[in-house]
Every structure is written in structure tokens, then in C-alpha cells.
Amino acid sequence: MAAVYPLTIDQGETLRLSMIYATPAVDPATTPTPIDLSGAVARMQIREKYGSPVLVEITTENHGVTITGPAGQIDLVLTDVQTDAIGVKEGSTRPRTSAVYDLEITLLSGDVKRVVEGQITINPNVTRATP
């Protein structure tokens, strides 16, 4: 089962997020054990709502997702251009203020795991690049 983690994205700003994929701790006094992600690949998609077109996709292939295998560490980077695109609502003068996302990992075994998912709150920006 994927962890549910709401994100807040400031449109037009670089977003960096790190997480550790680990076995859940059964007892609060124990430390979760990182899952070895060696050889795994990952992708994260952001959409306005479930089933709508992809607004932004980051992957291990396009270097938006970096995996540190044995440590179970997953680092995500959305560029300022990508977060800017998330807030633009085509054909509207009003910015998009929410979206949904999930992050899937394909392990070396071929198993696919949804690691995290959730709602995104988008804080629109006013400052734009001038042509």
C-alpha cells in the first residue's frame, strides 16, 4: 500500500524532495529498514485529476528521479519550468491550484510498487519570464 503524502508546490520554483523507501516499523520503538532499490527504475506523473492528461512526468531516465539503491533513498527534482507548467491551465485566465500525483518503482525483479501518492496544492506565481 502506498503512503499518502500531500504536496505543496510553489509554481515556477524548483522542488526537491527526498524519501527513504523502507519496511514499515511494526513497533514504534523500532527503526524501519530501508529496502534495497539497486537496479530499480521509477516514474512520477502529475495530472490535474485522475484520468486526465499528464502535466509533468519525471523518471529515472529523464533524471528527475534518482535512486540510491542499498539505502532505499529516492530523490525527486521538479524544475522551475516543470512546476510552472503544472500551474498553467490551458484556455483559462485562472491558474490551476490543485493536482494529483503518484510515484511508482519497478524493482529489479519486475515487480511494480506504488511508493507514494497524494493531492497537490499549487501556489500560483505572479512573476513570469519576459519574452
The first five atom37 places (N, CA, C, CB, O) and aatype in JSON, in Angstrom:
{
  "aatype": [12, 0, 0, 19, 18, 14, 10, 16, 9, 3, 5, 7, 6, 16, 10, 1, 10, 15, 12, 9, 18, 0, 16, 14, 0, 19, 3, 14, 0, 16, 16, 14, 16, 14, 9, 3, 10, 15, 7, 0, 19, 0, 1, 12, 5, 9, 1, 6, 11, 18, 7, 15, 14, 19, 10, 19, 6, 9, 16, 16, 6, 2, 8, 7, 19, 16, 9, 16, 7, 14, 0, 7, 5, 9, 3, 10, 19, 10, 16, 3, 19, 5, 16, 3, 0, 9, 7, 19, 11, 6, 7, 15, 16, 1, 14, 1, 16, 15, 0, 19, 18, 3, 10, 6, 9, 16, 10, 10, 15, 7, 3, 19, 11, 1, 19, 19, 6, 7, 5, 9, 16, 9, 2, 14, 2, 19, 16, 1, 0, 16, 14],
  "atom_mask": [
    [1, 1, 1, 1, 1],
    [1, 1, 1, 1, 1],
    [1, 1, 1, 1, 1],
    [1, 1, 1, 1, 1],
    [1, 1, 1, 1, 1],
    [1, 1, 1, 1, 1],
    [1, 1, 1, 1, 1],
    [1, 1, 1, 1, 1],
    [1, 1, 1, 1, 1],
    [1, 1, 1, 1, 1],
    [1, 1, 1, 1, 1],
    [1, 1, 1, 0, 1],
    [1, 1, 1, 1, 1],
    [1, 1, 1, 1, 1],
    [1, 1, 1, 1, 1],
    [1, 1, 1, 1, 1],
    [1, 1, 1, 1, 1],
    [1, 1, 1, 1, 1],
    [1, 1, 1, 1, 1],
    [1, 1, 1, 1, 1],
    [1, 1, 1, 1, 1],
    [1, 1, 1, 1, 1],
    [1, 1, 1, 1, 1],
    [1, 1, 1, 1, 1],
    [1, 1, 1, 1, 1],
    [1, 1, 1, 1, 1],
    [1, 1, 1, 1, 1],
    [1, 1, 1, 1, 1],
    [1, 1, 1, 1, 1],
    [1, 1, 1, 1, 1],
    [1, 1, 1, 1, 1],
    [1, 1, 1, 1, 1],
    [1, 1, 1, 1, 1],
    [1, 1, 1, 1, 1],
    [1, 1, 1, 1, 1],
    [1, 1, 1, 1, 1],
    [1, 1, 1, 1, 1],
    [1, 1, 1, 1, 1],
    [1, 1, 1, 0, 1],
    [1, 1, 1, 1, 1],
    [1, 1, 1, 1, 1],
    [1, 1, 1, 1, 1],
    [1, 1, 1, 1, 1],
    [1, 1, 1, 1, 1],
    [1, 1, 1, 1, 1],
    [1, 1, 1, 1, 1],
    [1, 1, 1, 1, 1],
    [1, 1, 1, 1, 1],
    [1, 1, 1, 1, 1],
    [1, 1, 1, 1, 1],
    [1, 1, 1, 0, 1],
    [1, 1, 1, 1, 1],
    [1, 1, 1, 1, 1],
    [1, 1, 1, 1, 1],
    [1, 1, 1, 1, 1],
    [1, 1, 1, 1, 1],
    [1, 1, 1, 1, 1],
    [1, 1, 1, 1, 1],
    [1, 1, 1, 1, 1],
    [1, 1, 1, 1, 1],
    [1, 1, 1, 1, 1],
    [1, 1, 1, 1, 1],
    [1, 1, 1, 1, 1],
    [1, 1, 1, 0, 1],
    [1, 1, 1, 1, 1],
    [1, 1, 1, 1, 1],
    [1, 1, 1, 1, 1],
    [1, 1, 1, 1, 1],
    [1, 1, 1, 0, 1],
    [1, 1, 1, 1, 1],
    [1, 1, 1, 1, 1],
    [1, 1, 1, 0, 1],
    [1, 1, 1, 1, 1],
    [1, 1, 1, 1, 1],
    [1, 1, 1, 1, 1],
    [1, 1, 1, 1, 1],
    [1, 1, 1, 1, 1],
    [1, 1, 1, 1, 1],
    [1, 1, 1, 1, 1],
    [1, 1, 1, 1, 1],
    [1, 1, 1, 1, 1],
    [1, 1, 1, 1, 1],
    [1, 1, 1, 1, 1],
    [1, 1, 1, 1, 1],
    [1, 1, 1, 1, 1],
    [1, 1, 1, 1, 1],
    [1, 1, 1, 0, 1],
    [1, 1, 1, 1, 1],
    [1, 1, 1, 1, 1],
    [1, 1, 1, 1, 1],
    [1, 1, 1, 0, 1],
    [1, 1, 1, 1, 1],
    [1, 1, 1, 1, 1],
    [1, 1, 1, 1, 1],
    [1, 1, 1, 1, 1],
    [1, 1, 1, 1, 1],
    [1, 1, 1, 1, 1],
    [1, 1, 1, 1, 1],
    [1, 1, 1, 1, 1],
    [1, 1, 1, 1, 1],
    [1, 1, 1, 1, 1],
    [1, 1, 1, 1, 1],
    [1, 1, 1, 1, 1],
    [1, 1, 1, 1, 1],
    [1, 1, 1, 1, 1],
    [1, 1, 1, 1, 1],
    [1, 1, 1, 1, 1],
    [1, 1, 1, 1, 1],
    [1, 1, 1, 1, 1],
    [1, 1, 1, 0, 1],
    [1, 1, 1, 1, 1],
    [1, 1, 1, 1, 1],
    [1, 1, 1, 1, 1],
    [1, 1, 1, 1, 1],
    [1, 1, 1, 1, 1],
    [1, 1, 1, 1, 1],
    [1, 1, 1, 1, 1],
    [1, 1, 1, 0, 1],
    [1, 1, 1, 1, 1],
    [1, 1, 1, 1, 1],
    [1, 1, 1, 1, 1],
    [1, 1, 1, 1, 1],
    [1, 1, 1, 1, 1],
    [1, 1, 1, 1, 1],
    [1, 1, 1, 1, 1],
    [1, 1, 1, 1, 1],
    [1, 1, 1, 1, 1],
    [1, 1, 1, 1, 1],
    [1, 1, 1, 1, 1],
    [1, 1, 1, 1, 1],
    [1, 1, 1, 1, 1]
  ],
  "atom_positions": [
    [[0.84, -1.17, 0.0], [0.0, 0.0, 0.0], [0.89, 1.25, 0.0], [-0.96, -0.01, 1.22], [1.85, 1.33, 0.76]],
    [[0.56, 2.17, -0.84], [1.34, 3.4, -0.97], [1.1, 4.34, 0.21], [1.01, 4.11, -2.29], [0.0, 4.41, 0.76]],
    [[2.14, 5.06, 0.56], [2.0, 6.12, 1.56], [1.25, 7.28, 0.91], [3.39, 6.58, 2.11], [1.44, 7.55, -0.28]],
    [[0.42, 7.95, 1.66], [-0.3, 9.13, 1.17], [0.41, 10.34, 1.74], [-1.83, 9.1, 1.56], [0.52, 10.51, 2.96]],
    [[0.89, 11.2, 0.82], [1.65, 12.37, 1.25], [1.22, 13.57, 0.41], [3.19, 12.12, 1.11], [1.52, 13.63, -0.78]],
    [[0.52, 14.52, 1.03], [0.12, 15.72, 0.28], [1.34, 16.61, 0.02], [-0.97, 16.51, 1.05], [2.19, 16.78, 0.89]],
    [[1.39, 17.17, -1.18], [2.48, 18.07, -1.56], [1.95, 19.48, -1.75], [3.17, 17.59, -2.84], [0.8, 19.68, -2.16]],
    [[2.78, 20.45, -1.46], [2.5, 21.83, -1.83], [3.61, 22.26, -2.77], [2.4, 22.77, -0.57], [4.79, 22.16, -2.43]],
    [[3.24, 22.74, -3.94], [4.2, 23.17, -4.95], [4.03, 24.65, -5.2], [4.04, 22.36, -6.26], [2.93, 25.12, -5.47]],
    [[5.13, 25.38, -5.12], [5.13, 26.79, -5.48], [5.44, 26.87, -6.97], [6.16, 27.61, -4.62], [6.55, 26.55, -7.39]],
    [[4.47, 27.3, -7.75], [4.61, 27.37, -9.2], [5.83, 28.21, -9.57], [3.34, 27.96, -9.84], [6.05, 29.28, -9.01]],
    [[6.63, 27.71, -10.52], [7.79, 28.43, -11.0], [9.03, 28.29, -10.14], [0.0, 0.0, 0.0], [10.05, 28.94, -10.41]],
    [[8.97, 27.44, -9.12], [10.09, 27.24, -8.21], [10.61, 25.81, -8.35], [9.67, 27.52, -6.74], [9.82, 24.9, -8.62]],
    [[11.89, 25.6, -8.18], [12.45, 24.24, -8.18], [11.99, 23.53, -6.91], [14.02, 24.26, -8.27], [12.03, 24.1, -5.82]],
    [[11.56, 22.28, -7.07], [11.13, 21.47, -5.93], [12.07, 20.28, -5.8], [9.66, 21.0, -6.09], [12.25, 19.53, -6.76]],
    [[12.65, 20.1, -4.64], [13.5, 18.94, -4.34], [12.89, 18.22, -3.14], [14.99, 19.37, -4.06], [12.58, 18.83, -2.12]],
    [[12.75, 16.91, -3.28], [12.14, 16.12, -2.23], [12.9, 14.8, -2.14], [10.62, 15.88, -2.49], [13.17, 14.17, -3.16]],
    [[13.23, 14.38, -0.92], [13.91, 13.11, -0.69], [13.08, 12.25, 0.24], [15.33, 13.33, -0.12], [12.4, 12.75, 1.14]],
    [[13.15, 10.94, 0.0], [12.44, 10.0, 0.87], [13.22, 8.69, 0.93], [10.99, 9.76, 0.36], [14.04, 8.4, 0.06]],
    [[12.94, 7.92, 1.95], [13.53, 6.58, 2.1], [12.39, 5.58, 1.98], [14.3, 6.43, 3.47], [11.4, 5.66, 2.7]],
    [[12.56, 4.62, 1.07], [11.59, 3.53, 0.92], [12.02, 2.43, 1.87], [11.5, 3.01, -0.59], [13.11, 1.87, 1.73]],
    [[11.17, 2.12, 2.85], [11.56, 1.19, 3.91], [10.38, 0.31, 4.31], [12.09, 1.94, 5.12], [9.22, 0.64, 4.03]],
    [[10.69, -0.8, 4.96], [9.65, -1.65, 5.52], [9.01, -0.9, 6.68], [10.21, -3.03, 5.98], [9.71, -0.22, 7.44]],
    [[7.7, -1.01, 6.82], [7.06, -0.29, 7.93], [7.52, -0.84, 9.28], [5.52, -0.38, 7.8], [7.73, -2.05, 9.43]],
    [[7.65, 0.03, 10.24], [8.01, -0.39, 11.59], [6.76, -0.92, 12.27], [8.63, 0.79, 12.41], [5.75, -0.21, 12.38]],
    [[6.81, -2.15, 12.74], [5.67, -2.76, 13.42], [5.51, -2.16, 14.81], [5.83, -4.28, 13.52], [4.39, -1.94, 15.28]],
    [[6.62, -1.91, 15.43], [6.63, -1.35, 16.79], [7.22, 0.06, 16.69], [7.47, -2.26, 17.78], [8.28, 0.24, 16.1]],
    [[6.55, 1.07, 17.27], [7.07, 2.45, 17.2], [8.49, 2.6, 17.73], [6.16, 3.36, 17.96], [9.17, 3.57, 17.4]],
    [[8.94, 1.66, 18.56], [10.28, 1.75, 19.13], [11.35, 1.24, 18.16], [10.34, 0.96, 20.43], [12.54, 1.43, 18.4]],
    [[10.94, 0.6, 17.06], [11.92, 0.08, 16.1], [12.08, 1.04, 14.92], [11.51, -1.31, 15.6], [11.19, 1.83, 14.61]],
    [[13.22, 0.95, 14.28], [13.51, 1.78, 13.12], [13.16, 1.01, 11.85], [15.01, 2.21, 13.12], [13.53, -0.16, 11.73]],
    [[12.46, 1.64, 10.91], [12.17, 0.95, 9.65], [13.47, 0.58, 8.92], [11.28, 1.83, 8.75], [14.46, 1.31, 9.01]],
    [[13.45, -0.54, 8.21], [14.62, -0.99, 7.47], [14.5, -0.56, 6.01], [14.78, -2.54, 7.57], [13.52, -0.9, 5.35]],
    [[15.49, 0.19, 5.48], [15.43, 0.6, 4.08], [15.37, -0.61, 3.15], [16.64, 1.48, 3.73], [16.01, -1.63, 3.41]],
    [[14.62, -0.5, 2.07], [14.52, -1.55, 1.06], [15.56, -1.25, -0.01], [13.07, -1.63, 0.45], [15.65, -0.13, -0.51]],
    [[16.35, -2.27, -0.35], [17.39, -2.11, -1.36], [16.74, -1.9, -2.73], [18.34, -3.35, -1.39], [16.03, -2.77, -3.23]],
    [[16.99, -0.75, -3.32], [16.42, -0.41, -4.62], [17.44, -0.5, -5.75], [15.84, 0.99, -4.56], [17.25, 0.1, -6.81]],
    [[18.51, -1.23, -5.53], [19.54, -1.39, -6.57], [18.89, -1.93, -7.85], [20.67, -2.34, -6.09], [18.17, -2.93, -7.83]],
    [[19.17, -1.26, -8.97], [18.65, -1.67, -10.27], [17.22, -1.25, -10.55], [0.0, 0.0, 0.0], [16.7, -1.53, -11.62]],
    [[16.57, -0.59, -9.59], [15.18, -0.17, -9.77], [15.11, 1.08, -10.65], [14.52, 0.1, -8.41], [16.05, 1.87, -10.72]],
    [[13.96, 1.24, -11.32], [13.67, 2.45, -12.07], [12.36, 3.02, -11.54], [13.58, 2.17, -13.62], [11.55, 2.29, -10.96]],
    [[12.16, 4.32, -11.74], [10.99, 4.97, -11.15], [10.41, 6.0, -12.1], [11.34, 5.62, -9.82], [11.09, 6.52, -12.98]],
    [[9.12, 6.27, -11.9], [8.46, 7.35, -12.63], [7.38, 7.96, -11.74], [7.86, 6.84, -13.97], [6.71, 7.28, -10.97]],
    [[7.24, 9.26, -11.89], [6.21, 10.0, -11.16], [5.44, 10.83, -12.19], [6.84, 10.93, -10.03], [6.04, 11.51, -13.03]],
    [[4.12, 10.75, -12.12], [3.28, 11.56, -13.0], [2.4, 12.48, -12.17], [2.42, 10.66, -13.91], [1.94, 12.13, -11.09]],
    [[2.19, 13.67, -12.73], [1.29, 14.65, -12.13], [0.21, 14.93, -13.15], [2.05, 15.97, -11.71], [0.49, 15.2, -14.32]],
    [[-1.03, 14.88, -12.7], [-2.2, 15.13, -13.55], [-3.15, 16.07, -12.81], [-2.92, 13.79, -13.94], [-3.13, 16.14, -11.58]],
    [[-3.98, 16.77, -13.56], [-4.95, 17.65, -12.92], [-5.92, 16.84, -12.06], [-5.73, 18.47, -13.98], [-6.24, 17.23, -10.94]],
    [[-6.36, 15.71, -12.59], [-7.2, 14.78, -11.85], [-6.97, 13.39, -12.43], [-8.73, 15.18, -11.92], [-6.37, 13.27, -13.5]],
    [[-7.42, 12.37, -11.74], [-7.22, 11.0, -12.2], [-7.81, 10.83, -13.6], [-7.84, 9.99, -11.21], [-8.96, 11.22, -13.83]],
    [[-7.05, 10.27, -14.52], [-7.52, 10.03, -15.87], [-7.31, 11.18, -16.84], [0.0, 0.0, 0.0], [-7.52, 11.01, -18.04]],
    [[-6.91, 12.35, -16.35], [-6.67, 13.48, -17.25], [-5.25, 13.39, -17.83], [-6.88, 14.85, -16.5], [-4.45, 12.59, -17.34]],
    [[-4.93, 14.19, -18.84], [-3.59, 14.12, -19.44], [-2.47, 14.43, -18.43], [-3.49, 15.1, -20.61], [-2.67, 15.15, -17.46]],
    [[-1.31, 13.87, -18.7], [-0.13, 14.09, -17.85], [0.34, 15.53, -18.01], [1.01, 13.09, -18.21], [0.54, 16.0, -19.13]],
    [[0.5, 16.22, -16.89], [1.04, 17.57, -16.9], [2.56, 17.54, -16.88], [0.51, 18.37, -15.7], [3.22, 18.26, -17.62]],
    [[3.11, 16.69, -16.01], [4.56, 16.55, -15.87], [4.85, 15.1, -15.51], [5.14, 17.54, -14.79], [4.13, 14.48, -14.73]],
    [[5.93, 14.56, -16.1], [6.4, 13.23, -15.73], [7.91, 13.31, -15.49], [6.06, 12.17, -16.83], [8.66, 13.81, -16.33]],
    [[8.33, 12.81, -14.34], [9.75, 12.7, -14.07], [10.06, 11.22, -13.87], [10.18, 13.55, -12.82], [9.25, 10.47, -13.33]],
    [[11.25, 10.82, -14.33], [11.64, 9.41, -14.28], [13.13, 9.31, -13.96], [11.32, 8.71, -15.62], [13.85, 10.3, -13.93]],
    [[13.56, 8.08, -13.73], [15.0, 7.86, -13.6], [15.67, 8.08, -14.94], [15.29, 6.43, -13.07], [16.84, 8.49, -14.99]],
    [[14.96, 7.83, -16.04], [15.54, 8.01, -17.37], [15.75, 9.49, -17.71], [14.64, 7.35, -18.41], [16.75, 9.83, -18.35]],
    [[14.81, 10.37, -17.3], [14.98, 11.8, -17.62], [15.64, 12.56, -16.47], [13.62, 12.43, -17.95], [15.69, 13.79, -16.47]],
    [[16.15, 11.82, -15.49], [16.93, 12.35, -14.36], [16.14, 13.21, -13.39], [18.07, 13.15, -14.88], [16.73, 13.95, -12.59]],
    [[14.82, 13.12, -13.44], [14.0, 13.8, -12.45], [13.9, 12.99, -11.16], [0.0, 0.0, 0.0], [13.57, 13.53, -10.1]],
    [[14.19, 11.68, -11.27], [14.19, 10.79, -10.1], [15.56, 10.13, -10.03], [13.04, 9.71, -10.18], [16.06, 9.59, -11.02]],
    [[16.17, 10.17, -8.84], [17.44, 9.5, -8.61], [17.24, 8.5, -7.48], [18.59, 10.52, -8.28], [16.65, 8.83, -6.45]],
    [[17.75, 7.3, -7.67], [17.62, 6.25, -6.66], [19.01, 5.87, -6.15], [16.88, 5.0, -7.23], [19.91, 5.59, -6.94]],
    [[19.16, 5.85, -4.82], [20.37, 5.35, -4.2], [20.02, 3.97, -3.66], [20.91, 6.31, -3.06], [19.45, 3.84, -2.58]],
    [[20.36, 2.94, -4.43], [19.93, 1.57, -4.23], [19.91, 1.03, -2.82], [0.0, 0.0, 0.0], [18.84, 0.91, -2.23]],
    [[21.06, 0.68, -2.25], [21.07, 0.0, -0.96], [20.42, 0.81, 0.16], [22.49, -0.33, -0.57], [19.86, 0.24, 1.1]],
    [[20.49, 2.13, 0.07], [19.94, 2.99, 1.13], [18.43, 3.17, 1.0], [20.62, 4.35, 1.1], [17.79, 3.69, 1.91]],
    [[17.86, 2.75, -0.13], [16.42, 2.94, -0.34], [16.03, 4.38, -0.54], [0.0, 0.0, 0.0], [14.85, 4.73, -0.43]],
    [[17.0, 5.23, -0.84], [16.73, 6.67, -0.98], [16.23, 7.0, -2.37], [17.98, 7.49, -0.67], [16.76, 6.53, -3.37]],
    [[15.18, 7.83, -2.42], [14.61, 8.32, -3.67], [14.62, 9.84, -3.61], [13.14, 7.76, -3.89], [14.06, 10.44, -2.69]],
    [[15.26, 10.46, -4.6], [15.31, 11.91, -4.68], [14.53, 12.36, -5.91], [16.78, 12.42, -4.73], [14.74, 11.84, -7.0]],
    [[13.64, 13.32, -5.72], [12.81, 13.86, -6.79], [13.2, 15.31, -7.03], [11.3, 13.75, -6.46], [13.44, 16.07, -6.09]],
    [[13.25, 15.71, -8.31], [13.51, 17.1, -8.66], [12.53, 17.5, -9.75], [14.98, 17.32, -9.12], [12.48, 16.89, -10.82]],
    [[11.75, 18.55, -9.45], [10.91, 19.19, -10.46], [11.54, 20.55, -10.73], [9.39, 19.33, -10.0], [11.74, 21.34, -9.8]],
    [[11.87, 20.83, -11.98], [12.5, 22.1, -12.32], [11.49, 23.24, -12.23], [13.11, 22.04, -13.74], [10.28, 23.01, -12.14]],
    [[12.0, 24.45, -12.25], [11.12, 25.62, -12.25], [10.19, 25.62, -13.46], [11.95, 26.92, -12.21], [9.04, 26.04, -13.37]],
    [[10.68, 25.15, -14.6], [9.86, 25.07, -15.81], [8.72, 24.06, -15.62], [10.73, 24.68, -17.05], [7.59, 24.3, -16.04]],
    [[9.03, 22.92, -14.99], [8.01, 21.9, -14.75], [6.96, 22.37, -13.76], [8.65, 20.62, -14.26], [5.77, 22.16, -13.99]],
    [[7.37, 23.0, -12.66], [6.37, 23.47, -11.69], [5.56, 24.62, -12.27], [7.04, 23.9, -10.38], [4.39, 24.81, -11.91]],
    [[6.17, 25.39, -13.16], [5.42, 26.45, -13.83], [4.32, 25.86, -14.7], [6.37, 27.33, -14.68], [3.2, 26.35, -14.72]],
    [[4.66, 24.78, -15.43], [3.69, 24.14, -16.31], [2.52, 23.53, -15.54], [4.38, 23.05, -17.13], [1.39, 23.5, -16.04]],
    [[2.77, 23.06, -14.33], [1.71, 22.46, -13.53], [0.62, 23.48, -13.21], [2.29, 21.87, -12.23], [-0.56, 23.13, -13.17]],
    [[1.01, 24.72, -12.98], [0.04, 25.75, -12.61], [-0.7, 26.39, -13.76], [0.0, 0.0, 0.0], [-1.68, 27.11, -13.54]],
    [[-0.26, 26.15, -14.99], [-0.91, 26.78, -16.15], [-2.1, 25.93, -16.58], [0.1, 26.95, -17.33], [-1.96, 24.74, -16.86]],
    [[-3.26, 26.56, -16.63], [-4.47, 25.86, -17.05], [-4.82, 26.36, -18.45], [-5.66, 26.09, -16.04], [-5.3, 27.48, -18.62]],
    [[-4.57, 25.5, -19.45], [-4.78, 25.89, -20.85], [-6.19, 26.42, -21.09], [-4.51, 24.7, -21.77], [-7.18, 25.84, -20.62]],
    [[-6.27, 27.51, -21.81], [-7.56, 28.09, -22.18], [-8.27, 28.82, -21.06], [0.0, 0.0, 0.0], [-9.45, 29.14, -21.17]],
    [[-7.55, 29.1, -19.98], [-8.17, 29.77, -18.83], [-7.27, 30.89, -18.36], [-8.44, 28.77, -17.68], [-6.05, 30.82, -18.46]],
    [[-7.89, 31.92, -17.84], [-7.11, 33.01, -17.25], [-6.84, 32.76, -15.77], [-7.85, 34.35, -17.44], [-6.12, 33.52, -15.13]],
    [[-7.43, 31.68, -15.24], [-7.21, 31.33, -13.84], [-6.18, 30.21, -13.74], [-8.53, 30.9, -13.16], [-6.22, 29.27, -14.54]],
    [[-5.27, 30.28, -12.8], [-4.26, 29.22, -12.67], [-4.85, 27.95, -12.08], [-3.09, 29.7, -11.81], [-5.87, 27.98, -11.39]],
    [[-4.2, 26.84, -12.35], [-4.57, 25.57, -11.72], [-4.06, 25.63, -10.29], [-3.97, 24.32, -12.51], [-2.93, 26.07, -10.06]],
    [[-4.86, 25.21, -9.34], [-4.45, 25.28, -7.93], [-4.39, 23.9, -7.26], [-5.41, 26.16, -7.18], [-4.04, 23.81, -6.08]],
    [[-4.71, 22.84, -8.01], [-4.6, 21.51, -7.42], [-4.32, 20.48, -8.51], [-5.89, 21.14, -6.66], [-4.58, 20.7, -9.69]],
    [[-3.78, 19.36, -8.08], [-3.46, 18.26, -8.98], [-3.31, 16.99, -8.13], [-2.16, 18.55, -9.83], [-3.45, 17.04, -6.91]],
    [[-3.03, 15.87, -8.79], [-2.77, 14.6, -8.11], [-1.48, 14.01, -8.66], [-3.97, 13.6, -8.29], [-1.06, 14.35, -9.76]],
    [[-0.87, 13.13, -7.89], [0.38, 12.51, -8.34], [0.51, 11.12, -7.73], [1.6, 13.37, -7.96], [-0.17, 10.78, -6.76]],
    [[1.4, 10.33, -8.32], [1.89, 9.13, -7.66], [3.29, 8.82, -8.18], [0.94, 7.93, -7.89], [3.7, 9.3, -9.24]],
    [[4.01, 8.02, -7.41], [5.37, 7.61, -7.75], [5.41, 6.09, -7.73], [6.43, 8.22, -6.76], [5.1, 5.46, -6.71]],
    [[5.78, 5.5, -8.87], [5.9, 4.04, -8.97], [7.35, 3.65, -9.19], [5.02, 3.5, -10.12], [8.1, 4.35, -9.88]],
    [[7.72, 2.53, -8.59], [9.06, 1.99, -8.77], [8.93, 0.59, -9.36], [9.85, 1.95, -7.42], [8.1, -0.21, -8.92]],
    [[9.75, 0.31, -10.36], [9.84, -1.04, -10.9], [11.13, -1.63, -10.36], [9.8, -1.07, -12.48], [12.23, -1.18, -10.69]],
    [[10.98, -2.66, -9.52], [12.13, -3.3, -8.9], [12.85, -4.19, -9.91], [11.7, -4.11, -7.67], [12.3, -4.52, -10.96]],
    [[14.06, -4.58, -9.59], [14.86, -5.44, -10.45], [14.13, -6.74, -10.76], [16.21, -5.73, -9.79], [14.31, -7.31, -11.84]],
    [[13.3, -7.21, -9.84], [12.52, -8.44, -10.04], [11.42, -8.27, -11.08], [11.91, -8.89, -8.72], [10.85, -9.25, -11.56]],
    [[11.1, -7.01, -11.42], [9.99, -6.73, -12.34], [8.73, -6.31, -11.61], [0.0, 0.0, 0.0], [7.79, -5.83, -12.24]],
    [[8.7, -6.49, -10.29], [7.54, -6.07, -9.51], [7.43, -4.54, -9.54], [7.64, -6.59, -8.05], [8.43, -3.83, -9.45]],
    [[6.2, -4.06, -9.65], [5.94, -2.61, -9.63], [5.29, -2.27, -8.3], [5.03, -2.17, -10.84], [4.32, -2.91, -7.88]],
    [[5.82, -1.26, -7.65], [5.3, -0.81, -6.36], [4.97, 0.67, -6.45], [6.31, -1.08, -5.22], [5.79, 1.47, -6.89]],
    [[3.76, 1.04, -6.03], [3.43, 2.46, -5.88], [3.92, 2.86, -4.5], [1.87, 2.74, -6.07], [3.42, 2.36, -3.49]],
    [[4.88, 3.75, -4.46], [5.54, 4.12, -3.21], [4.76, 5.2, -2.47], [6.96, 4.59, -3.48], [4.55, 5.1, -1.26]],
    [[4.34, 6.22, -3.2], [3.68, 7.36, -2.57], [2.68, 7.96, -3.55], [4.72, 8.43, -2.11], [2.86, 7.86, -4.77]],
    [[1.64, 8.56, -3.02], [0.61, 9.19, -3.84], [-0.04, 10.3, -3.04], [-0.43, 8.15, -4.32], [0.09, 10.36, -1.81]],
    [[-0.76, 11.18, -3.74], [-1.48, 12.19, -2.99], [-1.96, 13.36, -3.81], [0.0, 0.0, 0.0], [-1.83, 13.4, -5.03]],
    [[-2.52, 14.29, -3.09], [-3.02, 15.54, -3.66], [-1.9, 16.57, -3.67], [-4.25, 16.06, -2.86], [-1.01, 16.55, -2.81]],
    [[-1.96, 17.46, -4.64], [-1.01, 18.56, -4.72], [-1.77, 19.87, -4.61], [-0.18, 18.5, -6.03], [-2.77, 20.07, -5.3]],
    [[-1.3, 20.75, -3.75], [-1.79, 22.12, -3.7], [-0.77, 22.97, -4.43], [-2.01, 22.61, -2.21], [0.43, 22.9, -4.14]],
    [[-1.23, 23.78, -5.38], [-0.33, 24.61, -6.17], [-0.52, 26.06, -5.76], [-0.59, 24.44, -7.69], [-1.63, 26.59, -5.82]],
    [[0.56, 26.69, -5.34], [0.54, 28.12, -5.04], [0.95, 28.85, -6.32], [1.5, 28.47, -3.83], [2.12, 28.8, -6.7]],
    [[0.01, 29.52, -6.99], [0.33, 30.19, -8.25], [1.34, 31.33, -8.04], [-0.94, 30.73, -8.89], [1.38, 31.96, -6.98]],
    [[2.14, 31.57, -9.08], [3.06, 32.69, -9.0], [2.59, 33.82, -9.92], [4.49, 32.24, -9.37], [1.79, 33.61, -10.84]],
    [[3.08, 34.99, -9.66], [2.75, 36.17, -10.45], [3.89, 36.51, -11.41], [2.45, 37.36, -9.53], [3.65, 36.87, -12.56]],
    [[5.12, 36.4, -10.92], [6.29, 36.74, -11.72], [6.48, 35.72, -12.83], [7.55, 36.81, -10.84], [6.51, 34.52, -12.57]],
    [[6.61, 36.19, -14.06], [6.78, 35.33, -15.22], [8.01, 35.77, -15.99], [5.52, 35.35, -16.12], [8.44, 36.92, -15.9]],
    [[8.56, 34.84, -16.75], [9.68, 35.17, -17.65], [9.16, 36.12, -18.72], [10.3, 33.88, -18.29], [8.06, 35.94, -19.24]],
    [[9.96, 37.13, -19.04], [9.56, 38.06, -20.1], [10.2, 37.61, -21.4], [9.97, 39.52, -19.76], [11.36, 37.18, -21.43]],
    [[9.44, 37.73, -22.5], [9.98, 37.28, -23.79], [11.11, 38.15, -24.3], [8.89, 37.25, -24.82], [11.66, 37.89, -25.37]]
  ]
}
